[in-house]
Amino acid sequence: MHLDPHVAIAAVSTLGAAWLMIKAGLSKNALEHRQRRRVCPSCGREIRARVCTTCAS
């Protein structure tokens, strides 16, 4: 199987443009990194599921 050079160039240029747009958005504070830890506002415990299992039951 042979990879067409035009497809490879299109893929690399698209990924490069996306990477540059993400870097520009992060540097201008238009984008934010995701926060990994969510805290329940009611009980203060970490939420690991879709809802707080302590408060929902």
C-alpha distance matrix in Angstrom:
0.0 3.8 6.8 9.7 12.8 15.1 13.7 13.7 17.3 18.4 17.5 19.2 22.1 22.6 22.7 25.0 27.3 27.6 28.4 31.0 32.6 33.0 34.5 36.9 37.9 38.7 40.7 42.7 43.4 41.9 39.6 40.6 38.9 39.2 42.1 41.2 44.7 46.5 50.3 52.3 55.1 57.6 57.5 55.6 53.1 49.4 47.5 44.4 44.0 44.1 47.9 50.4 51.0 54.5 55.8 54.1 55.9
3.8 0.0 3.8 6.4 9.2 11.8 11.0 10.9 14.1 15.7 15.2 16.7 19.4 20.4 20.8 22.7 25.0 25.7 26.5 28.8 30.5 31.2 32.7 34.8 36.1 37.1 38.8 40.8 41.7 40.3 38.2 39.5 38.0 38.6 41.7 41.1 44.7 46.6 50.4 52.6 55.2 57.8 57.9 55.8 53.6 49.8 47.9 45.1 44.8 44.7 48.5 51.0 52.0 55.4 56.5 55.0 56.9
6.8 3.8 0.0 3.8 6.3 8.7 7.4 7.1 10.5 11.9 11.5 13.0 15.6 16.6 17.1 18.9 21.2 22.0 22.9 25.1 26.8 27.6 29.0 31.1 32.4 33.5 35.2 37.1 38.1 36.6 34.6 36.0 34.8 35.5 38.7 38.3 42.0 43.9 47.7 49.9 52.3 55.1 55.3 53.1 51.1 47.3 45.5 42.8 42.5 42.4 46.1 48.7 49.8 53.2 54.2 52.7 54.9
9.7 6.4 3.8 0.0 3.8 5.5 5.4 6.4 8.8 10.1 10.9 12.6 14.5 15.6 16.9 18.5 20.2 21.5 22.8 24.6 26.1 27.5 28.9 30.5 32.0 33.5 35.0 36.6 37.9 36.2 34.6 36.4 35.5 36.4 39.8 39.7 43.4 45.2 49.0 51.2 53.4 56.3 56.7 54.5 52.7 49.0 47.1 44.6 44.2 43.8 47.5 50.2 51.5 54.9 55.6 54.2 56.5
12.8 9.2 6.3 3.8 0.0 3.8 5.4 5.0 6.1 8.5 9.8 10.5 12.1 14.1 15.4 16.2 18.1 19.9 21.0 22.3 24.2 25.8 26.8 28.3 30.1 31.6 32.8 34.5 36.0 34.6 33.2 35.1 34.3 35.7 39.1 39.2 43.0 44.8 48.6 51.0 53.1 56.2 56.6 54.2 52.5 48.8 47.1 44.8 44.7 44.3 47.9 50.5 52.1 55.3 56.0 54.8 57.2
15.1 11.8 8.7 5.5 3.8 0.0 3.8 5.4 5.2 6.1 8.6 10.0 10.5 12.1 14.2 15.2 16.3 18.3 19.9 21.0 22.4 24.3 25.7 26.8 28.4 30.3 31.5 32.8 34.5 32.7 31.5 33.7 33.4 34.7 38.2 38.7 42.4 44.0 47.8 50.0 51.9 55.0 55.7 53.4 51.9 48.3 46.4 44.3 44.0 43.2 46.8 49.6 51.3 54.5 55.0 53.7 56.3
13.7 11.0 7.4 5.4 5.4 3.8 0.0 3.8 5.5 5.1 6.1 8.6 9.9 10.5 12.2 14.1 15.3 16.5 18.3 20.0 21.1 22.6 24.3 25.7 27.0 28.7 30.3 31.7 32.9 31.1 29.6 31.6 31.0 32.0 35.5 35.8 39.5 41.0 44.8 46.9 49.0 52.0 52.6 50.4 48.8 45.1 43.2 40.9 40.6 39.8 43.5 46.2 47.8 51.2 51.6 50.3 52.8
13.7 10.9 7.1 6.4 5.0 5.4 3.8 0.0 3.8 5.5 5.2 6.1 8.5 9.9 10.7 12.1 14.2 15.5 16.5 18.3 20.0 21.2 22.5 24.3 25.8 27.1 28.6 30.4 31.7 30.2 28.5 30.3 29.4 30.7 34.1 34.2 38.0 39.8 43.6 46.0 48.1 51.2 51.6 49.2 47.5 43.8 42.2 39.9 39.8 39.4 43.0 45.6 47.2 50.4 51.1 49.9 52.4
17.3 14.1 10.5 8.8 6.1 5.2 5.5 3.8 0.0 3.8 5.5 5.2 6.0 8.4 9.9 10.4 12.1 14.1 15.2 16.3 18.2 20.0 21.0 22.3 24.2 25.8 26.8 28.4 30.1 28.7 27.4 29.5 29.1 30.7 34.2 34.7 38.5 40.3 44.1 46.5 48.4 51.6 52.1 49.7 48.3 44.6 43.0 41.0 41.1 40.5 44.0 46.5 48.4 51.5 52.0 51.0 53.7
18.4 15.7 11.9 10.1 8.5 6.1 5.1 5.5 3.8 0.0 3.8 5.6 5.3 6.0 8.6 9.8 10.5 12.2 14.2 15.4 16.5 18.4 20.0 21.0 22.5 24.4 25.8 27.0 28.5 26.7 25.5 27.8 27.5 29.0 32.6 33.3 37.0 38.5 42.2 44.5 46.2 49.4 50.2 47.9 46.5 43.0 41.2 39.3 39.1 38.2 41.7 44.4 46.3 49.5 49.8 48.6 51.4
17.5 15.2 11.5 10.9 9.8 8.6 6.1 5.2 5.5 3.8 0.0 3.8 5.5 5.2 6.2 8.5 10.0 10.7 12.3 14.3 15.5 16.6 18.4 20.0 21.2 22.7 24.4 25.9 27.0 25.4 23.7 25.6 25.0 26.2 29.7 30.1 33.8 35.5 39.2 41.6 43.5 46.6 47.2 44.9 43.4 39.7 38.0 36.0 35.8 35.2 38.7 41.3 43.1 46.3 46.7 45.7 48.3
19.2 16.7 13.0 12.6 10.5 10.0 8.6 6.1 5.2 5.6 3.8 0.0 3.8 5.5 5.2 6.0 8.6 9.9 10.5 12.2 14.2 15.4 16.4 18.2 19.9 21.2 22.5 24.3 25.7 24.5 22.9 24.7 24.0 25.7 29.1 29.7 33.4 35.3 39.1 41.7 43.5 46.8 47.2 44.7 43.3 39.6 38.2 36.3 36.6 36.1 39.5 41.9 43.8 46.8 47.4 46.6 49.3
22.1 19.4 15.6 14.5 12.1 10.5 9.9 8.5 6.0 5.3 5.5 3.8 0.0 3.8 5.5 5.0 6.1 8.6 9.8 10.5 12.2 14.2 15.3 16.3 18.2 20.0 21.0 22.4 24.2 22.8 21.7 24.0 23.9 25.8 29.4 30.4 34.1 35.8 39.5 42.0 43.6 46.9 47.7 45.1 44.0 40.4 39.0 37.4 37.6 36.9 40.2 42.6 44.8 47.7 48.0 47.2 50.1
22.6 20.4 16.6 15.6 14.1 12.1 10.5 9.9 8.4 6.0 5.2 5.5 3.8 0.0 3.8 5.4 5.2 6.2 8.6 10.0 10.6 12.4 14.3 15.4 16.5 18.5 20.1 21.2 22.5 20.7 19.5 21.8 21.8 23.4 27.0 28.0 31.7 33.1 36.8 39.1 40.7 44.0 44.8 42.4 41.3 37.8 36.2 34.6 34.6 33.6 36.9 39.5 41.7 44.7 44.8 44.0 46.9
22.7 20.8 17.1 16.9 15.4 14.2 12.2 10.7 9.9 8.6 6.2 5.2 5.5 3.8 0.0 3.8 5.5 5.1 6.1 8.6 9.9 10.6 12.3 14.2 15.3 16.6 18.4 20.1 21.1 19.7 17.9 19.7 19.2 20.8 24.3 25.1 28.8 30.6 34.3 36.8 38.5 41.8 42.4 39.9 38.7 35.1 33.6 31.9 32.2 31.6 34.9 37.3 39.4 42.3 42.7 42.0 44.8
25.0 22.7 18.9 18.5 16.2 15.2 14.1 12.1 10.4 9.8 8.5 6.0 5.0 5.4 3.8 0.0 3.8 5.4 5.1 6.2 8.6 10.0 10.6 12.3 14.3 15.5 16.6 18.4 20.0 19.0 17.7 19.7 19.4 21.6 25.1 26.2 29.9 31.8 35.4 38.1 39.6 43.1 43.7 41.0 39.9 36.4 35.3 33.8 34.4 33.8 37.0 39.1 41.5 44.2 44.5 44.1 47.0
27.3 25.0 21.2 20.2 18.1 16.3 15.3 14.2 12.1 10.5 10.0 8.6 6.1 5.2 5.5 3.8 0.0 3.8 5.4 5.1 6.2 8.7 9.9 10.5 12.2 14.3 15.4 16.5 18.2 16.8 16.0 18.5 19.0 21.2 24.9 26.4 30.0 31.5 35.0 37.5 38.8 42.3 43.2 40.6 39.8 36.4 35.1 34.0 34.4 33.4 36.4 38.7 41.3 43.9 43.9 43.5 46.6
27.6 25.7 22.0 21.5 19.9 18.3 16.5 15.5 14.1 12.2 10.7 9.9 8.6 6.2 5.1 5.4 3.8 0.0 3.8 5.5 5.1 6.2 8.7 9.9 10.5 12.4 14.3 15.4 16.4 14.8 13.3 15.7 15.9 17.8 21.5 22.9 26.5 27.9 31.5 33.9 35.3 38.7 39.6 37.1 36.2 32.9 31.4 30.3 30.6 29.6 32.6 35.0 37.5 40.2 40.2 39.7 42.8
28.4 26.5 22.9 22.8 21.0 19.9 18.3 16.5 15.2 14.2 12.3 10.5 9.8 8.6 6.1 5.1 5.4 3.8 0.0 3.8 5.5 5.2 6.2 8.6 9.9 10.7 12.4 14.4 15.4 14.6 12.9 14.6 14.3 16.7 20.2 21.5 25.2 27.0 30.5 33.3 34.7 38.2 38.8 36.0 35.2 31.8 30.7 29.6 30.3 29.8 32.7 34.7 37.2 39.7 40.0 39.8 42.8
31.0 28.8 25.1 24.6 22.3 21.0 20.0 18.3 16.3 15.4 14.3 12.2 10.5 10.0 8.6 6.2 5.1 5.5 3.8 0.0 3.8 5.5 5.1 6.1 8.5 9.9 10.5 12.3 14.1 13.5 12.7 15.0 15.5 18.4 21.8 23.6 27.1 28.8 32.2 35.0 36.0 39.6 40.4 37.6 37.0 33.8 32.9 32.1 33.0 32.2 34.9 36.9 39.6 41.9 42.0 41.9 45.1
32.6 30.5 26.8 26.1 24.2 22.4 21.1 20.0 18.2 16.5 15.5 14.2 12.2 10.6 9.9 8.6 6.2 5.1 5.5 3.8 0.0 3.8 5.5 5.1 6.1 8.6 9.9 10.6 12.1 10.7 10.2 13.0 14.2 16.9 20.4 22.5 25.9 27.1 30.4 32.9 33.8 37.4 38.5 35.8 35.5 32.4 31.3 30.7 31.3 30.1 32.8 34.9 37.8 40.1 39.9 39.7 43.0
33.0 31.2 27.6 27.5 25.8 24.3 22.6 21.2 20.0 18.4 16.6 15.4 14.2 12.4 10.6 10.0 8.7 6.2 5.2 5.5 3.8 0.0 3.8 5.5 5.1 6.2 8.6 10.0 10.5 9.4 7.7 9.9 10.6 13.3 16.7 18.8 22.2 23.6 27.0 29.6 30.6 34.3 35.1 32.4 31.9 28.7 27.8 27.2 28.0 27.1 29.7 31.6 34.4 36.7 36.6 36.6 39.9
34.5 32.7 29.0 28.9 26.8 25.7 24.3 22.5 21.0 20.0 18.4 16.4 15.3 14.3 12.3 10.6 9.9 8.7 6.2 5.1 5.5 3.8 0.0 3.8 5.5 5.2 6.2 8.7 9.9 10.2 9.0 10.7 11.2 14.5 17.6 19.7 23.0 24.8 28.0 30.9 31.9 35.6 36.2 33.2 32.9 29.8 29.3 28.8 30.0 29.4 31.8 33.4 36.3 38.3 38.4 38.7 41.9
36.9 34.8 31.1 30.5 28.3 26.8 25.7 24.3 22.3 21.0 20.0 18.2 16.3 15.4 14.2 12.3 10.5 9.9 8.6 6.1 5.1 5.5 3.8 0.0 3.8 5.5 5.2 6.2 8.5 8.4 8.8 11.4 13.1 16.4 19.4 22.0 25.0 26.4 29.4 32.1 32.6 36.4 37.4 34.5 34.5 31.6 31.1 31.0 32.0 31.1 33.3 35.0 38.1 40.0 39.7 40.0 43.4
37.9 36.1 32.4 32.0 30.1 28.4 27.0 25.8 24.2 22.5 21.2 19.9 18.2 16.5 15.3 14.3 12.2 10.5 9.9 8.5 6.1 5.1 5.5 3.8 0.0 3.8 5.5 5.2 6.1 5.0 5.2 8.3 10.6 13.6 16.7 19.6 22.4 23.4 26.3 28.9 29.3 33.0 34.2 31.4 31.6 28.8 28.1 28.2 29.1 27.9 30.0 31.7 34.9 36.8 36.3 36.6 40.0
38.7 37.1 33.5 33.5 31.6 30.3 28.7 27.1 25.8 24.4 22.7 21.2 20.0 18.5 16.6 15.5 14.3 12.4 10.7 9.9 8.6 6.2 5.2 5.5 3.8 0.0 3.8 5.5 5.0 6.1 4.9 6.3 8.0 11.5 14.2 17.0 19.8 21.2 24.1 27.0 27.5 31.3 32.1 29.1 29.2 26.4 26.1 26.2 27.5 26.8 28.7 30.1 33.3 35.0 34.7 35.3 38.6
40.7 38.8 35.2 35.0 32.8 31.5 30.3 28.6 26.8 25.8 24.4 22.5 21.0 20.1 18.4 16.6 15.4 14.3 12.4 10.5 9.9 8.6 6.2 5.2 5.5 3.8 0.0 3.8 5.5 7.7 8.1 9.4 11.2 14.9 17.1 20.0 22.6 24.1 26.7 29.7 29.9 33.7 34.6 31.4 31.8 29.1 29.1 29.4 31.0 30.3 32.0 33.2 36.4 37.9 37.7 38.5 41.8
42.7 40.8 37.1 36.6 34.5 32.8 31.7 30.4 28.4 27.0 25.9 24.3 22.4 21.2 20.1 18.4 16.5 15.4 14.4 12.3 10.6 10.0 8.7 6.2 5.2 5.5 3.8 0.0 3.8 5.4 7.6 9.7 12.6 15.9 18.1 21.4 23.7 24.6 27.0 29.6 29.5 33.3 34.6 31.6 32.3 29.9 29.7 30.3 31.6 30.5 32.0 33.4 36.8 38.2 37.6 38.3 41.8
43.4 41.7 38.1 37.9 36.0 34.5 32.9 31.7 30.1 28.5 27.0 25.7 24.2 22.5 21.1 20.0 18.2 16.4 15.4 14.1 12.1 10.5 9.9 8.5 6.1 5.0 5.5 3.8 0.0 3.8 5.3 6.5 9.7 12.8 14.7 18.2 20.2 21.0 23.3 25.8 25.7 29.5 30.8 27.8 28.6 26.3 26.1 26.9 28.2 27.1 28.5 29.7 33.1 34.5 33.8 34.7 38.1
41.9 40.3 36.6 36.2 34.6 32.7 31.1 30.2 28.7 26.7 25.4 24.5 22.8 20.7 19.7 19.0 16.8 14.8 14.6 13.5 10.7 9.4 10.2 8.4 5.0 6.1 7.7 5.4 3.8 0.0 3.8 6.8 10.4 12.8 15.3 18.7 20.9 21.3 23.8 26.0 25.8 29.6 31.2 28.6 29.2 26.8 26.1 26.8 27.6 26.1 27.6 29.3 32.7 34.3 33.5 33.9 37.5
39.6 38.2 34.6 34.6 33.2 31.5 29.6 28.5 27.4 25.5 23.7 22.9 21.7 19.5 17.9 17.7 16.0 13.3 12.9 12.7 10.2 7.7 9.0 8.8 5.2 4.9 8.1 7.6 5.3 3.8 0.0 3.8 6.9 9.3 12.2 15.4 17.9 18.5 21.4 23.8 24.1 27.9 29.2 26.5 26.7 24.0 23.2 23.6 24.4 23.2 25.0 26.7 30.0 31.8 31.2 31.6 35.0
40.6 39.5 36.0 36.4 35.1 33.7 31.6 30.3 29.5 27.8 25.6 24.7 24.0 21.8 19.7 19.7 18.5 15.7 14.6 15.0 13.0 9.9 10.7 11.4 8.3 6.3 9.4 9.7 6.5 6.8 3.8 0.0 3.8 6.3 8.7 12.0 14.4 15.3 18.1 20.8 21.3 25.1 26.1 23.2 23.3 20.6 20.2 20.6 21.9 21.0 22.7 24.0 27.2 28.9 28.5 29.2 32.5
38.9 38.0 34.8 35.5 34.3 33.4 31.0 29.4 29.1 27.5 25.0 24.0 23.9 21.8 19.2 19.4 19.0 15.9 14.3 15.5 14.2 10.6 11.2 13.1 10.6 8.0 11.2 12.6 9.7 10.4 6.9 3.8 0.0 3.8 6.4 9.1 12.0 13.6 16.8 19.8 21.0 24.6 25.1 22.1 21.7 18.6 18.3 18.3 19.9 19.6 21.5 22.6 25.6 27.3 27.4 28.1 31.2
39.2 38.6 35.5 36.4 35.7 34.7 32.0 30.7 30.7 29.0 26.2 25.7 25.8 23.4 20.8 21.6 21.2 17.8 16.7 18.4 16.9 13.3 14.5 16.4 13.6 11.5 14.9 15.9 12.8 12.8 9.3 6.3 3.8 0.0 3.8 6.1 9.1 10.4 13.9 16.7 18.3 21.7 22.2 19.4 18.7 15.5 14.8 14.7 16.1 15.8 17.8 19.0 21.9 23.8 24.0 24.5 27.6
42.1 41.7 38.7 39.8 39.1 38.2 35.5 34.1 34.2 32.6 29.7 29.1 29.4 27.0 24.3 25.1 24.9 21.5 20.2 21.8 20.4 16.7 17.6 19.4 16.7 14.2 17.1 18.1 14.7 15.3 12.2 8.7 6.4 3.8 0.0 3.8 5.7 7.3 10.6 13.8 15.4 18.8 18.9 15.9 15.3 12.2 12.1 12.5 14.6 14.8 16.1 16.7 19.6 21.1 21.4 22.4 25.3
41.2 41.1 38.3 39.7 39.2 38.7 35.8 34.2 34.7 33.3 30.1 29.7 30.4 28.0 25.1 26.2 26.4 22.9 21.5 23.6 22.5 18.8 19.7 22.0 19.6 17.0 20.0 21.4 18.2 18.7 15.4 12.0 9.1 6.1 3.8 0.0 3.8 6.7 10.1 13.4 15.8 18.8 18.3 15.4 13.9 10.4 10.3 9.9 12.4 13.4 15.0 15.3 17.7 19.4 20.3 21.2 23.8
44.7 44.7 42.0 43.4 43.0 42.4 39.5 38.0 38.5 37.0 33.8 33.4 34.1 31.7 28.8 29.9 30.0 26.5 25.2 27.1 25.9 22.2 23.0 25.0 22.4 19.8 22.6 23.7 20.2 20.9 17.9 14.4 12.0 9.1 5.7 3.8 0.0 3.8 6.6 10.1 12.7 15.4 14.6 11.6 10.2 6.8 7.5 8.2 11.2 12.4 13.1 12.6 15.2 16.3 17.3 18.6 21.1
46.5 46.6 43.9 45.2 44.8 44.0 41.0 39.8 40.3 38.5 35.5 35.3 35.8 33.1 30.6 31.8 31.5 27.9 27.0 28.8 27.1 23.6 24.8 26.4 23.4 21.2 24.1 24.6 21.0 21.3 18.5 15.3 13.6 10.4 7.3 6.7 3.8 0.0 3.8 6.8 9.3 12.1 12.0 9.4 8.5 5.7 5.4 7.5 9.7 10.2 10.1 9.7 12.8 13.9 14.2 15.5 18.4
50.3 50.4 47.7 49.0 48.6 47.8 44.8 43.6 44.1 42.2 39.2 39.1 39.5 36.8 34.3 35.4 35.0 31.5 30.5 32.2 30.4 27.0 28.0 29.4 26.3 24.1 26.7 27.0 23.3 23.8 21.4 18.1 16.8 13.9 10.6 10.1 6.6 3.8 0.0 3.8 6.3 8.8 8.4 5.7 5.5 4.5 5.5 8.9 11.0 11.6 10.3 8.7 11.8 11.8 11.9 14.0 16.7
52.3 52.6 49.9 51.2 51.0 50.0 46.9 46.0 46.5 44.5 41.6 41.7 42.0 39.1 36.8 38.1 37.5 33.9 33.3 35.0 32.9 29.6 30.9 32.1 28.9 27.0 29.7 29.6 25.8 26.0 23.8 20.8 19.8 16.7 13.8 13.4 10.1 6.8 3.8 0.0 3.8 5.5 5.8 4.9 5.5 6.2 6.0 9.8 10.9 10.9 8.4 6.4 9.7 9.3 8.6 10.9 13.7
55.1 55.2 52.3 53.4 53.1 51.9 49.0 48.1 48.4 46.2 43.5 43.5 43.6 40.7 38.5 39.6 38.8 35.3 34.7 36.0 33.8 30.6 31.9 32.6 29.3 27.5 29.9 29.5 25.7 25.8 24.1 21.3 21.0 18.3 15.4 15.8 12.7 9.3 6.3 3.8 0.0 3.8 6.0 5.6 8.2 9.6 9.8 13.6 14.4 13.9 11.2 9.5 12.7 11.7 10.0 12.6 15.5
57.6 57.8 55.1 56.3 56.2 55.0 52.0 51.2 51.6 49.4 46.6 46.8 46.9 44.0 41.8 43.1 42.3 38.7 38.2 39.6 37.4 34.3 35.6 36.4 33.0 31.3 33.7 33.3 29.5 29.6 27.9 25.1 24.6 21.7 18.8 18.8 15.4 12.1 8.8 5.5 3.8 0.0 3.8 5.9 8.3 10.8 11.0 14.7 15.2 14.9 11.5 9.1 11.6 9.7 7.5 10.7 13.1
57.5 57.9 55.3 56.7 56.6 55.7 52.6 51.6 52.1 50.2 47.2 47.2 47.7 44.8 42.4 43.7 43.2 39.6 38.8 40.4 38.5 35.1 36.2 37.4 34.2 32.1 34.6 34.6 30.8 31.2 29.2 26.1 25.1 22.2 18.9 18.3 14.6 12.0 8.4 5.8 6.0 3.8 0.0 3.8 5.6 8.9 10.1 13.6 14.7 15.3 12.1 8.8 10.6 8.0 7.3 11.0 12.7
55.6 55.8 53.1 54.5 54.2 53.4 50.4 49.2 49.7 47.9 44.9 44.7 45.1 42.4 39.9 41.0 40.6 37.1 36.0 37.6 35.8 32.4 33.2 34.5 31.4 29.1 31.4 31.6 27.8 28.6 26.5 23.2 22.1 19.4 15.9 15.4 11.6 9.4 5.7 4.9 5.6 5.9 3.8 0.0 3.8 6.7 8.9 12.4 14.4 15.3 12.7 9.8 12.0 10.2 10.3 13.5 15.5
53.1 53.6 51.1 52.7 52.5 51.9 48.8 47.5 48.3 46.5 43.4 43.3 44.0 41.3 38.7 39.9 39.8 36.2 35.2 37.0 35.5 31.9 32.9 34.5 31.6 29.2 31.8 32.3 28.6 29.2 26.7 23.3 21.7 18.7 15.3 13.9 10.2 8.5 5.5 5.5 8.2 8.3 5.6 3.8 0.0 3.8 6.4 9.4 11.7 13.4 11.2 8.0 9.7 8.4 9.7 12.5 14.1
49.4 49.8 47.3 49.0 48.8 48.3 45.1 43.8 44.6 43.0 39.7 39.6 40.4 37.8 35.1 36.4 36.4 32.9 31.8 33.8 32.4 28.7 29.8 31.6 28.8 26.4 29.1 29.9 26.3 26.8 24.0 20.6 18.6 15.5 12.2 10.4 6.8 5.7 4.5 6.2 9.6 10.8 8.9 6.7 3.8 0.0 3.8 6.3 9.3 11.3 10.2 7.9 9.8 10.0 11.5 13.5 15.4
47.5 47.9 45.5 47.1 47.1 46.4 43.2 42.2 43.0 41.2 38.0 38.2 39.0 36.2 33.6 35.3 35.1 31.4 30.7 32.9 31.3 27.8 29.3 31.1 28.1 26.1 29.1 29.7 26.1 26.1 23.2 20.2 18.3 14.8 12.1 10.3 7.5 5.4 5.5 6.0 9.8 11.0 10.1 8.9 6.4 3.8 0.0 3.8 5.8 7.5 6.6 5.3 7.7 9.2 10.3 11.3 13.6
44.4 45.1 42.8 44.6 44.8 44.3 40.9 39.9 41.0 39.3 36.0 36.3 37.4 34.6 31.9 33.8 34.0 30.3 29.6 32.1 30.7 27.2 28.8 31.0 28.2 26.2 29.4 30.3 26.9 26.8 23.6 20.6 18.3 14.7 12.5 9.9 8.2 7.5 8.9 9.8 13.6 14.7 13.6 12.4 9.4 6.3 3.8 0.0 3.8 6.9 7.7 7.4 8.5 10.9 12.7 12.8 14.7
44.0 44.8 42.5 44.2 44.7 44.0 40.6 39.8 41.1 39.1 35.8 36.6 37.6 34.6 32.2 34.4 34.4 30.6 30.3 33.0 31.3 28.0 30.0 32.0 29.1 27.5 31.0 31.6 28.2 27.6 24.4 21.9 19.9 16.1 14.6 12.4 11.2 9.7 11.0 10.9 14.4 15.2 14.7 14.4 11.7 9.3 5.8 3.8 0.0 3.8 5.4 6.6 7.4 10.7 11.9 11.0 13.0
44.1 44.7 42.4 43.8 44.3 43.2 39.8 39.4 40.5 38.2 35.2 36.1 36.9 33.6 31.6 33.8 33.4 29.6 29.8 32.2 30.1 27.1 29.4 31.1 27.9 26.8 30.3 30.5 27.1 26.1 23.2 21.0 19.6 15.8 14.8 13.4 12.4 10.2 11.6 10.9 13.9 14.9 15.3 15.3 13.4 11.3 7.5 6.9 3.8 0.0 3.8 7.0 8.6 12.0 12.0 10.5 13.3
47.9 48.5 46.1 47.5 47.9 46.8 43.5 43.0 44.0 41.7 38.7 39.5 40.2 36.9 34.9 37.0 36.4 32.6 32.7 34.9 32.8 29.7 31.8 33.3 30.0 28.7 32.0 32.0 28.5 27.6 25.0 22.7 21.5 17.8 16.1 15.0 13.1 10.1 10.3 8.4 11.2 11.5 12.1 12.7 11.2 10.2 6.6 7.7 5.4 3.8 0.0 3.8 6.0 8.8 8.3 7.1 10.3
50.4 51.0 48.7 50.2 50.5 49.6 46.2 45.6 46.5 44.4 41.3 41.9 42.6 39.5 37.3 39.1 38.7 35.0 34.7 36.9 34.9 31.6 33.4 35.0 31.7 30.1 33.2 33.4 29.7 29.3 26.7 24.0 22.6 19.0 16.7 15.3 12.6 9.7 8.7 6.4 9.5 9.1 8.8 9.8 8.0 7.9 5.3 7.4 6.6 7.0 3.8 0.0 3.8 5.5 5.6 6.0 8.7
51.0 52.0 49.8 51.5 52.1 51.3 47.8 47.2 48.4 46.3 43.1 43.8 44.8 41.7 39.4 41.5 41.3 37.5 37.2 39.6 37.8 34.4 36.3 38.1 34.9 33.3 36.4 36.8 33.1 32.7 30.0 27.2 25.6 21.9 19.6 17.7 15.2 12.8 11.8 9.7 12.7 11.6 10.6 12.0 9.7 9.8 7.7 8.5 7.4 8.6 6.0 3.8 0.0 3.8 5.6 5.2 6.2
54.5 55.4 53.2 54.9 55.3 54.5 51.2 50.4 51.5 49.5 46.3 46.8 47.7 44.7 42.3 44.2 43.9 40.2 39.7 41.9 40.1 36.7 38.3 40.0 36.8 35.0 37.9 38.2 34.5 34.3 31.8 28.9 27.3 23.8 21.1 19.4 16.3 13.9 11.8 9.3 11.7 9.7 8.0 10.2 8.4 10.0 9.2 10.9 10.7 12.0 8.8 5.5 3.8 0.0 3.8 5.7 5.9
55.8 56.5 54.2 55.6 56.0 55.0 51.6 51.1 52.0 49.8 46.7 47.4 48.0 44.8 42.7 44.5 43.9 40.2 40.0 42.0 39.9 36.6 38.4 39.7 36.3 34.7 37.7 37.6 33.8 33.5 31.2 28.5 27.4 24.0 21.4 20.3 17.3 14.2 11.9 8.6 10.0 7.5 7.3 10.3 9.7 11.5 10.3 12.7 11.9 12.0 8.3 5.6 5.6 3.8 0.0 3.8 5.6
54.1 55.0 52.7 54.2 54.8 53.7 50.3 49.9 51.0 48.6 45.7 46.6 47.2 44.0 42.0 44.1 43.5 39.7 39.8 41.9 39.7 36.6 38.7 40.0 36.6 35.3 38.5 38.3 34.7 33.9 31.6 29.2 28.1 24.5 22.4 21.2 18.6 15.5 14.0 10.9 12.6 10.7 11.0 13.5 12.5 13.5 11.3 12.8 11.0 10.5 7.1 6.0 5.2 5.7 3.8 0.0 3.8
55.9 56.9 54.9 56.5 57.2 56.3 52.8 52.4 53.7 51.4 48.3 49.3 50.1 46.9 44.8 47.0 46.6 42.8 42.8 45.1 43.0 39.9 41.9 43.4 40.0 38.6 41.8 41.8 38.1 37.5 35.0 32.5 31.2 27.6 25.3 23.8 21.1 18.4 16.7 13.7 15.5 13.1 12.7 15.5 14.1 15.4 13.6 14.7 13.0 13.3 10.3 8.7 6.2 5.9 5.6 3.8 0.0
